[in-house]
Every structure is written in C-alpha cells, then in structure tokens.
Amino acid sequence: MRWTSWLKRSLLAYSFLLLIVGSFAQPTPFVRKFDMDLSGERLNAARQAMDFPFSAFAIIPEKVPAPSTLTVVINGQKLEITLDLHGPRPSYFLSVPYEIRELVIPYEGKIELYAINSGKAPDVEQRASQNHNECLTQPPMIVQEDWRSGLPAPNFNRLPNTVTHHIVHHAAGSNTNTNYTQVVRDIYLFHTEVNGWSDIGYNFLVAQEGTIYEGRDPGPNLTEFGVIGAHFCGKNTGTLGVSMLGNYETAQPPSAALASLRALLAFSFEQLGIDPEGLSTHRGDPLNHLSGHRDGCSTLCPGTNLFAQLPALRAAIKADIENCSPPEPPEPVTALSFDAPRTGNARTPVRYTNTSEGYETYQWFFAGGAPSTSSATTVEVTYQLVGTYDVDLIGFAEDGSSDTLRSENYITVESNQGEPLVYPSPIMAGTSLFIELEDPIVSVEFFTMSGKEVGFFTGVDGVLPLPNFRKGIYILRISTQERVFYEKLNVQ
C-alpha cells in the first residue's frame, strides 16, 4: 500500500507540474523536450497521458554536482542510471525495449527531460568488408546508412584523425535490451538532438551478442578509422572510440562482445602499426594505447567490470597480431582472351581488343588480314578479300614461356558491294581473279571483244583461277539469281 500510494502521489505531482510549469518544445519529430521545475517535492515527476510515445529519454539536471546515479521507476520497475559527465552538460540517458507509459523521477530541482522515439528499427545485416591488412581482415559490421534509416542525416563536416590511442566505453544503458539497433538509434538521437553533436560520438559500437555497428559516419572522404569522434573528455584528437552496449559497472561483459571488440581493435592496431600494450603521451599526459574512458577524466565508464578486462585484452590483441600468418599471395591469373566482332566487311578495318591477363607481352596473327593502327590493347585489321579467317593470340610470360589462343574460323569477311568488284585488272593469265558481290554468284562467263564465249564457270565464291587466255580485253558476264552484270577485264 505504501509503494502504491507513493507512485500515485508521484503521478499526480507530475500531472500538475506538466500542466502548470512545464514548457514544451519539439526539436524534431523524434525528440520532445520538457522543462520542469520540481522544487519542493521529493517524488517529483511521472509520465501520464502524454501524446508522444517514447522508449528512451535523457535527463539533464540544472544543479551540479548531480548524483553519480539516479534510480528512476519505469512502468513500476526501478532502474538505475549512471551520470554521464562527458557531454556538454552532465546527463542521464536510458533506452529500454518497450514503450514508457509511466516514468517516476525522484529528483528535487529543475530538469530538462528529453523524450526520444527513434521509430521502428529497420532490419539490418552486417556487411563483410574487403578491407584487410597484412594478415587481419576488418570484421563485418552494420553501416550507419543501414541502422540510421529514417532518421535525420548527420552533419558531414568531418575532421580527419590520425589515431594513436584506442578508447573503450560502455553505453551505461540497459543490459537486457536486445533490440540493439534501436539502442544505437536512440544513442544517435541523444548525441545529435540533446548534446547537439554533428553525429554519434563513437567510431564504433559493439552489441552484447557481438554485432558491430559503424558509429560516426566518415562522409565521402574519410574512413571509419580516420574521423574524429566525440567521446574522450574533450580530448578526441588522436583517439578512436568504441562503445560496448550495456552497463558494465553492474554486469560482466559477455564473451561474444569481447570477442568482437578484440577483432575490431586488433585490425585497427595492426593497420596503424601501434603496439596495443604500449604507452605514449596524449595531450601531454601518458596514456595506454588501449585505454578506458576513465583513464582520461572523472567517469565510471567503461564500468569496473569491463575496465578490469583491458590488460588481458591488450595481451590478446598483441598475440593476434604477432601470431597471425599473412595470407598466401593469390596465384597470378593468366588468361588469353580478346574481344572483336565475328563478321566484317572487306577493306573496312575491324578492331580487336586484347582482354588477356597476366602476360608480359603479346603477339597477334591474322590470317588474311593486315594490321594497321595498334595500341597496347587494341589493333585494327583490314581484310582485302571476302572469306572466313583464323585469329591467333600468343601471350609471353615474364619467364619466357608462352601460351597460344587459336580461334579457327573466327571472323567472316563479307562484301559490301552492290555492284561487282573485279580485280586485279590488268591480270596475268593463269593467276586468281577475285570477284566481290553482295549476292551469291550463279555463273561467270568470259567473252572476247568479238562476242565469242571462251569460258563458263559456276560455283564461283569470290575466287576464280583464270585460264591461260591470250592477252587482250575480255567481257565478263556475272549472273546472280536476280541480276546480270557486265565487266571488262584486261589480261596481260
């Protein structure tokens, strides 16, 4: 009865305060702000019949110093929140996996209450990265454009960062909220809409079951590992911040989360060439290359239980870097190939493009064709006669060995002649006469200038062995199915 009475009085007190002294603002559709003066009551605020559903909130007290922890009552359940001293003002933040219907804040004084609704979390999957070092590969992660879907974009005015130290944090939130994407989205709104930062403060976030989230969006010109965040006591230059979701002042960090944190940091340390067990100055003070948030300023972050894991984590990361074997270099790819049309016209250049891989030099052979212009990868070939021709491409390796790609009957050269083209003329008796014509030739007849027929040929397909005619001028009658053509021929 005493607890029920306490909660009812709290709810009534909040209703009165909200209507009388609470001022309302709406920075974005995702965050609503309530300014409340809770002086004079010990049980001061509760959410009741608000028209804004939310599952996360931030409390910024006016009085400092504020208590290091604050126990709130959400839907009848007590939850403890740790004071965050890192933002522009000391604040309490919490994200829960359900809608907050009743919120009791036992605090005396003025506060700003920010109700946060990041919307329905999208379905997301970790993307594998092609980024790898000498022997370690960047672990897969969920990129910001995926988990941030539907929320305002960050300010892409980014600053480059040369990382010398890695800082481990905890989010100091719920240890039971398994909607990790929602938690990351809520933190993003807290950092951007409440703290006023351009983006989420951390470079990466790691969920309890091991999923890695890309934090601060590097924009188009930087990388996730080379952009300055907002996470380390106002001394962010040279640091990379990784936050573990959960509160490790009260819980032990899960093994899956530690494994992902180890893989992420090992990749970063190796690509930077930094000793994870080393120490160097940062802003004039000695600092371990792998440190906790509390090493830089007065805070409980990353929680006593996670902080105690850092020495073992440093040693494990160093072992990962020292013991990993560089991947075997891939076998060199050698393949002969080229690209060119399968048909062409006589006396019209045909372009061949060399698409081979892995050879030092190349040599072409074009049956029936004469190369003209050429470059490192292309060559133009002119065919004088109609017909079907082979193409050979030879690749010579650096050690002198070679391979040959032989393409038999690769290209068919056709005539583009609407009228017969007869050559050579003059021609020597007993040599080959060439006749080009678009339509198939039915017959070719030879006549003297007096009209006497001296030759009749069928089955002529562009080439005709010329009999031993006497010297003189002859008339050729070339017949197709549709037409008859007459041409003169000078025999020498």
C-alpha positions as CSV (number, residue, x, y, z in Angstrom):
1,M,0.0,0.0,0.0
2,R,2.8,2.4,0.9
3,W,4.5,1.8,-2.6
4,T,1.2,2.2,-4.5
5,S,0.4,5.4,-2.6
6,W,3.9,6.7,-3.3
7,L,3.5,6.1,-7.1
8,K,0.0,7.7,-7.2
9,R,1.3,10.8,-5.5
10,S,4.2,10.9,-7.9
11,L,1.9,10.7,-10.9
12,L,-0.4,13.4,-9.6
13,A,2.5,15.6,-8.8
14,Y,3.9,15.2,-12.4
15,S,0.5,15.9,-14.0
16,F,0.2,19.2,-12.0
17,L,3.8,20.2,-12.8
18,L,3.4,19.4,-16.5
19,L,0.3,21.5,-16.9
20,I,1.4,24.4,-14.7
21,V,5.1,24.9,-15.0
22,G,6.3,22.5,-17.8
23,S,7.3,24.2,-21.0
24,F,7.1,22.1,-24.2
25,A,9.3,22.1,-27.3
26,Q,9.8,19.8,-30.2
27,P,13.3,19.9,-31.7
28,T,12.5,17.2,-34.3
29,P,9.7,14.6,-34.7
30,F,11.9,12.2,-32.9
31,V,12.6,14.1,-29.7
32,R,10.5,16.2,-27.4
33,K,11.8,18.4,-24.6
34,F,10.1,19.2,-21.3
35,D,11.5,21.9,-18.9
36,M,10.3,21.2,-15.4
37,D,10.7,22.8,-12.1
38,L,10.5,20.0,-9.5
39,S,11.4,22.1,-6.4
40,G,9.5,21.3,-3.2
41,E,8.7,17.7,-4.0
42,R,10.8,14.6,-3.2
43,L,8.9,12.4,-5.6
44,N,8.7,14.7,-8.4
45,A,7.9,13.6,-12.0
46,A,5.9,10.9,-13.8
47,R,4.8,10.4,-17.4
48,Q,1.0,10.3,-17.6
49,A,-1.2,10.5,-20.7
50,M,1.5,12.1,-22.8
51,D,0.7,12.2,-26.6
52,F,4.3,11.3,-27.5
53,P,5.3,7.6,-27.3
54,F,8.9,7.0,-26.4
55,S,11.2,4.3,-25.2
56,A,14.3,6.3,-24.4
57,F,15.0,9.5,-22.5
58,A,17.6,11.9,-21.3
59,I,17.5,13.9,-18.1
60,I,19.7,17.0,-17.7
61,P,19.7,18.4,-14.1
62,E,20.2,22.1,-13.6
63,K,22.1,21.6,-10.3
64,V,25.7,20.4,-10.4
65,P,27.3,18.3,-9.0
66,A,24.5,15.9,-9.6
67,P,24.2,12.4,-8.1
68,S,26.5,9.8,-9.7
69,T,23.5,7.5,-10.2
70,L,19.8,8.1,-10.4
71,T,17.1,5.5,-9.7
72,V,14.0,6.0,-11.8
73,V,10.8,4.0,-11.9
74,I,9.6,2.9,-15.4
75,N,6.2,1.3,-15.7
76,G,6.5,0.3,-12.0
77,Q,10.1,-1.1,-12.3
78,K,13.1,0.5,-10.6
79,L,16.1,1.1,-12.9
80,E,19.4,2.8,-12.0
81,I,21.1,5.3,-14.5
82,T,24.7,6.4,-14.3
83,L,25.5,10.1,-14.7
84,D,27.4,10.9,-17.9
85,L,29.9,13.7,-17.4
86,H,31.2,13.6,-21.0
87,G,28.5,15.6,-22.8
88,P,28.2,19.3,-22.9
89,R,26.2,19.0,-19.6
90,P,26.0,16.2,-17.1
91,S,23.1,14.0,-18.1
92,Y,21.4,10.7,-17.5
93,F,20.4,8.5,-20.5
94,L,18.5,5.3,-20.8
95,S,17.0,3.2,-23.7
96,V,14.5,0.4,-22.9
97,P,12.9,-2.2,-25.2
98,Y,9.4,-1.2,-24.5
99,E,7.2,1.9,-24.5
100,I,7.5,4.0,-21.4
101,R,4.0,4.6,-20.1
102,E,4.9,5.7,-16.6
103,L,8.1,7.5,-15.6
104,V,8.9,8.5,-12.0
105,I,12.0,10.6,-11.4
106,P,12.8,11.0,-7.7
107,Y,14.8,14.2,-8.0
108,E,14.4,17.7,-6.4
109,G,15.2,20.7,-8.6
110,K,14.9,21.8,-12.2
111,I,15.5,19.3,-15.0
112,E,15.2,19.1,-18.8
113,L,13.5,15.9,-19.8
114,Y,14.1,14.8,-23.4
115,A,11.7,12.0,-24.6
116,I,13.3,10.1,-27.5
117,N,11.4,8.0,-30.1
118,S,13.8,6.6,-32.8
119,G,10.9,4.8,-34.6
120,K,10.8,1.2,-35.6
121,A,14.3,-0.2,-36.0
122,P,14.9,-1.4,-39.6
123,D,16.0,-4.9,-40.4
124,V,19.8,-4.8,-40.8
125,E,22.6,-7.2,-41.6
126,Q,26.4,-6.9,-41.0
127,R,28.3,-6.2,-44.2
128,A,31.5,-8.0,-44.9
129,S,34.4,-5.7,-45.7
130,Q,37.0,-6.1,-48.4
131,N,39.4,-4.1,-46.2
132,H,42.3,-6.2,-44.9
133,N,45.8,-5.7,-43.5
134,E,48.8,-7.9,-43.9
135,C,47.1,-10.8,-42.1
136,L,43.9,-9.5,-40.4
137,T,40.6,-8.6,-42.1
138,Q,38.2,-5.9,-40.9
139,P,35.3,-7.7,-39.2
140,P,31.8,-7.3,-40.7
141,M,29.6,-4.6,-39.3
142,I,26.3,-2.8,-39.8
143,V,27.0,0.5,-41.5
144,Q,25.4,3.7,-40.4
145,E,23.3,4.3,-43.5
146,D,21.5,1.0,-42.7
147,W,20.9,1.4,-39.0
148,R,20.1,5.1,-39.3
149,S,17.4,4.5,-41.9
150,G,14.5,7.0,-41.4
151,L,16.4,9.3,-39.0
152,P,18.0,12.7,-39.9
153,A,21.3,12.5,-41.6
154,P,24.4,13.7,-39.7
155,N,26.4,16.8,-40.5
156,F,29.1,15.7,-42.9
157,N,31.6,18.4,-42.0
158,R,34.2,15.9,-40.8
159,L,37.7,16.3,-39.5
160,P,40.5,13.8,-40.3
161,N,42.1,12.0,-37.5
162,T,45.4,10.1,-37.1
163,V,44.7,7.6,-34.4
164,T,47.3,7.0,-31.7
165,H,45.1,5.7,-28.9
166,H,42.0,3.5,-28.7
167,I,39.4,4.3,-26.0
168,V,36.9,1.7,-24.7
169,H,33.5,2.9,-23.4
170,H,30.3,1.4,-22.2
171,A,26.9,2.9,-23.1
172,A,25.8,2.6,-19.4
173,G,22.4,1.6,-20.5
174,S,20.2,-1.5,-20.2
175,N,21.8,-4.9,-20.0
176,T,18.5,-6.6,-21.1
177,N,17.5,-4.6,-24.2
178,T,18.2,-7.0,-27.1
179,N,16.9,-4.6,-29.7
180,Y,20.4,-3.4,-30.3
181,T,19.7,-1.4,-33.4
182,Q,17.1,0.6,-31.5
183,V,19.6,1.3,-28.8
184,V,22.1,2.6,-31.3
185,R,19.5,4.8,-32.9
186,D,18.4,6.1,-29.5
187,I,22.1,7.0,-28.7
188,Y,22.4,8.7,-32.1
189,L,19.4,10.9,-31.3
190,F,20.7,11.6,-27.8
191,H,24.1,12.7,-29.1
192,T,22.7,14.8,-32.0
193,E,19.4,16.2,-30.7
194,V,20.3,16.5,-27.0
195,N,24.1,17.0,-26.9
196,G,24.0,18.9,-30.2
197,W,26.8,17.0,-31.8
198,S,27.0,16.6,-35.6
199,D,26.8,12.8,-35.3
200,I,27.0,9.9,-32.9
201,G,30.1,10.3,-30.7
202,Y,31.6,6.8,-31.0
203,N,33.5,5.5,-34.0
204,F,32.1,2.0,-33.4
205,L,29.6,0.3,-31.1
206,V,29.5,-3.4,-30.1
207,A,26.3,-5.1,-29.0
208,Q,26.2,-7.7,-26.3
209,E,25.8,-10.6,-28.7
210,G,28.8,-9.4,-30.8
211,T,27.3,-7.4,-33.6
212,I,29.4,-4.4,-34.5
213,Y,27.8,-1.1,-35.6
214,E,29.7,1.5,-37.5
215,G,29.4,4.7,-35.5
216,R,30.3,8.1,-36.7
217,D,29.8,8.4,-40.4
218,P,33.1,9.4,-42.1
219,G,31.5,11.1,-45.0
220,P,32.7,10.7,-48.6
221,N,36.4,11.4,-48.0
222,L,37.5,9.6,-44.8
223,T,37.2,6.2,-43.2
224,E,35.5,5.0,-40.0
225,F,39.1,4.6,-38.6
226,G,40.2,8.1,-39.6
227,V,37.5,10.5,-38.5
228,I,37.4,12.4,-35.2
229,G,34.6,11.4,-32.8
230,A,33.2,13.0,-29.6
231,H,33.8,10.6,-26.8
232,F,37.0,11.3,-24.7
233,C,36.8,14.1,-22.3
234,G,37.1,16.9,-24.9
235,K,40.4,15.4,-26.0
236,N,39.3,13.5,-29.0
237,T,42.1,14.2,-31.5
238,G,44.2,11.1,-32.0
239,T,41.7,8.7,-30.4
240,L,39.3,6.1,-31.7
241,G,36.3,5.4,-29.5
242,V,34.5,2.0,-29.3
243,S,31.4,1.7,-27.0
244,M,30.1,-1.6,-25.7
245,L,26.3,-1.5,-25.3
246,G,25.3,-2.3,-21.7
247,N,26.3,-1.2,-18.2
248,Y,29.5,-2.9,-17.0
249,E,29.5,-1.3,-13.7
250,T,26.7,-3.7,-12.8
251,A,27.2,-6.6,-15.2
252,Q,30.1,-8.7,-16.7
253,P,30.8,-8.1,-20.4
254,P,29.6,-11.0,-22.5
255,S,32.2,-13.2,-24.2
256,A,30.7,-12.6,-27.7
257,A,31.0,-8.8,-27.2
258,L,34.6,-9.1,-26.0
259,A,35.5,-11.3,-29.0
260,S,34.1,-8.7,-31.5
261,L,35.8,-5.9,-29.6
262,R,39.1,-7.8,-29.8
263,A,38.8,-8.5,-33.5
264,L,37.9,-4.9,-34.3
265,L,40.8,-3.4,-32.2
266,A,43.3,-6.0,-33.5
267,F,42.5,-4.9,-37.1
268,S,42.9,-1.3,-36.2
269,F,46.1,-1.7,-34.2
270,E,47.7,-3.7,-37.0
271,Q,46.8,-1.4,-39.8
272,L,48.2,1.6,-37.7
273,G,51.3,-0.3,-36.7
274,I,50.7,0.5,-33.0
275,D,51.7,-1.7,-30.1
276,P,48.5,-2.5,-28.1
277,E,50.5,-2.9,-24.9
278,G,52.4,0.3,-25.4
279,L,52.0,3.7,-23.8
280,S,52.7,7.2,-25.1
281,T,51.7,10.8,-24.4
282,H,48.3,12.1,-25.4
283,R,47.7,15.9,-25.0
284,G,50.8,16.0,-22.7
285,D,49.7,13.1,-20.4
286,P,50.9,9.4,-20.5
287,L,48.1,7.1,-21.8
288,N,48.0,3.5,-22.7
289,H,47.4,2.9,-26.4
290,L,44.4,0.9,-25.3
291,S,42.6,2.7,-22.5
292,G,39.3,3.1,-20.8
293,H,37.2,6.3,-20.8
294,R,38.0,6.7,-17.1
295,D,41.7,7.0,-17.9
296,G,41.1,10.4,-19.3
297,C,38.6,12.0,-17.0
298,S,36.4,11.5,-13.9
299,T,33.8,8.9,-15.0
300,L,32.8,5.3,-14.2
301,C,33.0,4.5,-18.0
302,P,33.6,1.8,-19.2
303,G,32.4,0.2,-16.0
304,T,34.6,-1.5,-13.4
305,N,34.0,-5.0,-14.9
306,L,34.9,-4.0,-18.4
307,F,37.8,-1.9,-17.3
308,A,39.3,-4.9,-15.5
309,Q,39.4,-6.8,-18.8
310,L,41.6,-4.3,-20.6
311,P,45.0,-5.7,-19.5
312,A,44.1,-9.2,-20.8
313,L,42.6,-7.6,-23.9
314,R,45.8,-5.8,-24.7
315,A,47.8,-9.0,-24.4
316,A,45.3,-10.9,-26.6
317,I,45.3,-8.3,-29.3
318,K,49.1,-8.3,-29.4
319,A,49.1,-12.1,-29.7
320,D,46.6,-11.9,-32.5
321,I,48.9,-9.6,-34.4
322,E,52.1,-11.5,-33.7
323,N,50.7,-14.9,-34.4
324,C,48.7,-14.4,-37.5
325,S,50.1,-15.5,-40.7
326,P,50.0,-13.3,-43.8
327,P,47.7,-14.8,-46.4
328,E,49.2,-16.6,-49.2
329,P,49.5,-14.3,-52.2
330,P,47.0,-15.3,-54.8
331,E,48.2,-17.3,-57.8
332,P,48.8,-15.0,-60.7
333,V,45.9,-15.1,-63.1
334,T,46.9,-15.9,-66.7
335,A,44.2,-16.0,-69.3
336,L,44.3,-15.2,-73.0
337,S,41.2,-13.6,-74.4
338,F,40.2,-10.9,-76.9
339,D,37.0,-9.2,-78.0
340,A,36.1,-8.5,-81.6
341,P,33.1,-8.7,-83.9
342,R,32.5,-12.1,-85.6
343,T,31.7,-10.5,-89.0
344,G,33.2,-7.7,-91.0
345,N,33.4,-6.1,-94.4
346,A,36.2,-6.3,-96.9
347,R,38.6,-3.2,-96.8
348,T,36.8,-1.9,-93.7
349,P,39.0,-2.0,-90.5
350,V,38.0,-4.5,-87.8
351,R,39.0,-3.7,-84.2
352,Y,40.4,-6.4,-81.9
353,T,40.7,-5.7,-78.2
354,N,43.1,-7.7,-76.0
355,T,41.4,-8.6,-72.7
356,S,44.1,-11.1,-71.6
357,E,45.6,-11.1,-68.0
358,G,48.9,-12.0,-66.6
359,Y,51.3,-11.9,-69.6
360,E,54.3,-9.6,-70.2
361,T,53.9,-9.2,-74.0
362,Y,51.5,-10.4,-76.7
363,Q,51.7,-11.2,-80.4
364,W,48.8,-11.4,-82.9
365,F,48.5,-13.4,-86.2
366,F,45.6,-12.5,-88.5
367,A,45.1,-14.9,-91.4
368,G,44.1,-13.0,-94.5
369,G,44.3,-9.7,-92.6
370,A,46.7,-6.8,-92.4
371,P,47.1,-5.0,-89.1
372,S,47.2,-1.2,-89.4
373,T,46.9,1.0,-86.3
374,S,47.5,-0.5,-82.9
375,S,47.9,0.3,-79.2
376,A,48.8,-1.6,-76.0
377,T,45.4,-3.3,-76.0
378,T,43.8,-2.7,-79.4
379,V,44.7,-3.4,-83.1
380,E,42.8,-2.7,-86.3
381,V,42.9,-5.2,-89.1
382,T,41.9,-4.8,-92.7
383,Y,40.8,-7.8,-94.8
384,Q,41.0,-7.3,-98.6
385,L,39.1,-10.4,-99.6
386,V,35.9,-11.9,-98.5
387,G,36.1,-15.2,-96.6
388,T,36.4,-16.8,-93.2
389,Y,39.7,-16.4,-91.3
390,D,41.5,-17.7,-88.2
391,V,42.9,-15.4,-85.4
392,D,45.8,-16.4,-83.2
393,L,46.9,-14.6,-80.0
394,I,50.1,-15.5,-78.2
395,G,50.9,-14.4,-74.6
396,F,54.5,-14.4,-73.4
397,A,55.1,-14.6,-69.7
398,E,58.0,-12.9,-67.8
399,D,60.0,-16.1,-67.7
400,G,59.8,-16.5,-71.4
401,S,57.1,-19.2,-71.5
402,S,54.1,-18.7,-73.8
403,D,50.5,-19.7,-74.4
404,T,48.6,-19.6,-77.6
405,L,44.9,-18.9,-78.1
406,R,43.9,-20.2,-81.6
407,S,40.4,-19.2,-82.8
408,E,39.7,-21.0,-86.0
409,N,37.2,-19.6,-88.5
410,Y,36.8,-16.7,-86.1
411,I,35.7,-13.9,-88.5
412,T,33.7,-14.0,-91.7
413,V,34.5,-11.1,-94.0
414,E,31.7,-10.2,-96.4
415,S,31.4,-7.9,-99.4
416,N,29.6,-4.7,-99.1
417,Q,29.5,-4.3,-102.9
418,G,26.1,-3.7,-104.5
419,E,27.9,-3.8,-107.9
420,P,30.6,-6.4,-108.8
421,L,34.2,-5.6,-107.9
422,V,36.6,-7.4,-110.2
423,Y,40.4,-7.3,-109.5
424,P,43.2,-7.3,-110.3
425,S,42.9,-5.7,-113.7
426,P,45.2,-6.0,-115.6
427,I,45.7,-9.6,-114.6
428,M,48.2,-12.2,-115.6
429,A,46.8,-15.3,-117.3
430,G,46.9,-18.4,-115.0
431,T,46.5,-16.4,-111.8
432,S,43.5,-15.9,-109.5
433,L,40.8,-13.4,-110.3
434,F,38.7,-12.0,-107.4
435,I,35.1,-11.1,-107.7
436,E,33.2,-9.4,-104.9
437,L,29.4,-9.1,-104.9
438,E,26.8,-9.0,-102.1
439,D,24.5,-11.5,-103.8
440,P,25.7,-15.1,-104.4
441,I,27.2,-15.6,-107.9
442,V,25.4,-18.2,-110.1
443,S,27.8,-18.1,-113.1
444,V,30.7,-16.2,-114.7
445,E,31.1,-16.2,-118.5
446,F,34.1,-14.8,-120.5
447,F,33.7,-13.3,-124.0
448,T,36.1,-11.9,-126.5
449,M,35.5,-8.4,-127.8
450,S,34.0,-10.1,-130.9
451,G,31.4,-11.8,-128.8
452,K,32.9,-15.4,-128.8
453,E,32.4,-17.2,-125.4
454,V,35.8,-18.6,-124.2
455,G,34.9,-19.6,-120.6
456,F,32.0,-20.6,-118.5
457,F,32.2,-21.1,-114.7
458,T,29.8,-22.0,-111.9
459,G,30.3,-22.3,-108.2
460,V,32.4,-19.1,-108.1
461,D,32.7,-18.0,-104.5
462,G,34.8,-14.8,-104.8
463,V,37.9,-16.5,-106.2
464,L,38.3,-17.8,-109.8
465,P,41.5,-19.4,-111.2
466,L,41.9,-17.7,-114.5
467,P,42.7,-20.0,-117.5
468,N,45.6,-19.3,-119.9
469,F,43.8,-16.8,-122.0
470,R,45.5,-14.8,-124.7
471,K,46.4,-11.2,-124.0
472,G,43.6,-8.8,-124.6
473,I,40.4,-7.3,-123.4
474,Y,37.6,-9.7,-122.3
475,I,34.0,-9.1,-121.3
476,L,32.7,-10.9,-118.1
477,R,29.0,-11.6,-117.7
478,I,28.4,-12.2,-114.0
479,S,24.9,-13.6,-113.2
480,T,23.0,-13.9,-109.9
481,Q,19.5,-15.1,-109.3
482,E,18.1,-11.7,-109.9
483,R,20.6,-9.7,-112.0
484,V,23.3,-9.8,-114.7
485,F,26.4,-7.6,-114.6
486,Y,29.0,-6.9,-117.3
487,E,32.6,-6.0,-116.5
488,K,35.8,-5.6,-118.6
489,L,39.0,-7.5,-117.8
490,N,42.5,-6.7,-119.2
491,V,44.5,-9.9,-119.4
492,Q,48.3,-9.4,-119.8
